[in-house]
């Protein structure tokens, strides 16, 4: 089983234990990933995180902003390696889960 598959299985188990939907947990994890990314020194201002509900693949996307602060151009993948982001995202996810 891959790391992403293990993570998805753990999310399903946690969702069942907490009595909440897997989608809610995946949303919280995506929020934590986005928050962790934005703490990095070279983070793009306009960015968001996604998690594939089937594979568990996590990505961080960004888009450039124009002078008015509106997104322009195509979105691009800015996903850092897990070693860079993992610890911060895990701590943020834990804090989010404590609040729910």
C-alpha positions as CSV (number, residue, x, y, z in Angstrom):
1,X,0.0,0.0,0.0
2,X,1.3,3.5,-0.9
3,X,1.7,6.3,1.5
4,X,-1.2,8.1,0.0
5,X,-3.4,5.0,0.2
6,X,-2.4,4.6,3.9
7,X,-3.3,8.2,4.5
8,X,-6.7,7.8,2.9
9,X,-7.4,4.7,5.0
10,X,-6.3,6.5,8.1
11,X,-8.7,9.4,7.2
12,X,-11.6,7.0,6.7
13,X,-10.9,5.4,10.1
14,X,-10.6,8.8,11.8
15,X,-13.8,10.0,10.1
16,X,-15.7,6.9,11.4
17,X,-14.2,7.3,14.9
18,X,-15.1,11.0,15.1
19,X,-18.5,10.6,13.4
20,X,-17.7,13.0,10.6
21,X,-17.5,12.7,6.9
22,X,-14.3,11.8,5.1
23,X,-14.9,14.9,2.9
24,X,-14.9,17.1,6.0
25,X,-11.6,15.6,7.1
26,X,-10.1,16.0,3.6
27,X,-11.2,19.6,3.6
28,X,-9.5,20.2,6.9
29,X,-6.3,18.5,5.7
30,X,-6.3,20.6,2.5
31,X,-6.8,23.7,4.7
32,X,-3.9,22.6,6.9
33,X,-1.7,21.9,3.8
34,X,-2.5,25.4,2.4
35,X,-1.8,27.1,5.7
36,X,1.5,25.3,6.1
37,X,2.5,26.2,2.5
38,X,1.7,29.9,3.1
39,X,4.2,29.9,6.1
40,X,7.1,29.0,3.7
41,X,9.3,32.0,2.9
42,X,8.9,31.7,-0.9
43,X,5.1,30.9,-0.9
44,X,2.9,32.4,-3.6
45,X,0.3,34.9,-2.3
46,X,-2.6,33.3,-4.2
47,X,-2.4,29.5,-3.6
48,X,-4.7,26.6,-2.6
49,X,-4.3,22.9,-1.8
50,X,-6.2,20.0,-3.2
51,X,-6.4,16.3,-2.3
52,X,-7.5,13.7,-4.8
53,X,-10.3,11.8,-3.0
54,X,-9.4,8.5,-4.8
55,X,-5.6,8.5,-4.7
56,X,-5.0,10.8,-1.8
57,X,-2.5,12.8,-3.8
58,X,-1.9,16.2,-2.3
59,X,-1.0,19.2,-4.4
60,X,-0.5,22.9,-3.8
61,X,-1.5,25.2,-6.7
62,X,-0.8,28.9,-7.3
63,X,-1.6,31.6,-9.7
64,X,0.1,35.0,-10.3
65,X,-1.8,38.1,-9.3
66,X,-2.1,41.4,-11.3
67,X,-1.7,44.9,-9.9
68,X,-5.4,44.8,-8.7
69,X,-4.8,41.5,-6.8
70,X,-6.8,39.4,-9.3
71,X,-5.5,36.0,-10.5
72,X,-4.1,36.0,-14.0
73,X,-2.7,33.3,-16.2
74,X,-2.8,29.6,-15.7
75,X,-2.5,27.8,-12.3
76,X,0.7,26.0,-11.7
77,X,1.9,23.3,-9.3
78,X,4.0,24.6,-6.4
79,X,3.8,21.5,-4.2
80,X,6.9,21.4,-2.0
81,X,8.4,18.1,-0.9
82,X,6.8,16.4,2.0
83,X,9.8,16.8,4.2
84,X,9.5,20.6,3.9
85,X,5.8,20.7,4.5
86,X,4.8,17.6,6.4
87,X,5.6,18.6,10.0
88,X,3.9,22.0,9.8
89,X,0.9,20.5,8.0
90,X,0.5,17.7,10.5
91,X,0.6,20.2,13.4
92,X,-1.9,22.5,11.7
93,X,-4.2,19.5,10.9
94,X,-4.1,18.5,14.6
95,X,-5.1,22.0,15.7
96,X,-8.0,22.1,13.2
97,X,-9.2,18.7,14.3
98,X,-9.1,19.8,18.0
99,X,-11.4,22.7,17.1
100,X,-14.0,20.5,15.3
